[in-house]
């Protein structure tokens, strides 16, 4: 598998996912979603949001929660926030 260079936001997000889903390898995290991670349930989602809010110093809005259904969608949310 090729090594993908991650920018700072992606690296930090990988760390967040790793804290909530320690069973995932770093190569599995970028493709993580509730359908691919057996332990991704509602409690894990709440924990993930809390870790992300702490790491990035943001407040996730209620309407954004439904969009946070994979590593890619969370990264997209953070990139949009960074562009504000």
Secondary structure, 3 states (H helix, E strand, C coil): CCCCCCCHHHHHHHHHHHHHCCCCCHHHHCCCECCCCCCCCHHHHHHHHHHHHHHHCCCCCHHHHHHCCEHHHHHHHHHHHHCC
